[in-house]
């Protein structure tokens, strides 16, 4: 996404484990058996920024064919564009940003089919989600959650909401009074 171009990542203690796992995973691309991290945690903690940086590094260093897409956008777009789902299935690395609850049975089944195919073919998915791992079965469905747990290394990202720092963080607590 353009909003991250040239933007440095403001590291926090809450992102340390995720940054360490991502760095190790990126450095071992193509040689290590370690699965990609799945970044979990509340909004505004830097999950998207971290996966964008990891994907960009893989493209630059290893010429990986990466498809980056907001998860909901991908599943909905495949209703009218079968080629997009084919690309998501066959690319070297699928990066699903903001994976969340599938609102319909059709989207839940489409997500399952995508994850299952990539799982069976040993193709990586790097993802971010607001859902904690224990919520994955209820959020994504049991079958999808099981495969995602088996093909990723979930790591929680914590810390302050970066969108609420600076001047916005100075707003008094009684703003709604």
C-alpha positions, 0 to 999 in steps of 0.5 A: 500500500502506498501509505507505507512507502518510505515510512519507517516503522516506529518500533515499540516493545509490543512489536519486538517478538513479531519483528524478531519472528518476521526477520528470522522468517524473511532471512530464512526464506526458501531454506527454513521450515519455519512457518510465517508469523500470523500477527494478531492483536488490536487495531493500530499496533503496526501489524499491517506495516510489519507485514508490508515491510516483510513482503517488500523485503522478500520481493527485493531480496528473493524476488518472491511473487507476492500478492498483498490484499485485504482479506475481505477485498480478496474474497469478495472480488473473486465473485466476479474475477476468478483469475484473482482467486487463481492468483491468490492460490498460485502466488509465491506468498499470499499476504492477507491483511486484516483477516476477519469474520466471514459475514456469509456462508459463501465467503467463509467457504471461499476463504476455507477453499483458499486456505486449504489449497495453499495448505495442501500445496505448502504455499505460505500465507502471511497474515494479520488479524485482530482476532486472538488465536483462541477466537479463530475457530469462531471467527474463521470456522473450525476447518480454516482455523485449524489449517491457519494454526498449522501453517503459521506461527501466531504472535501477538502484537501489543502496545499503544494504538499508533493512531492515538499517539501525538496530539490526538493522545493529548485529548482530555478524558472528558471529551464527550462530556 
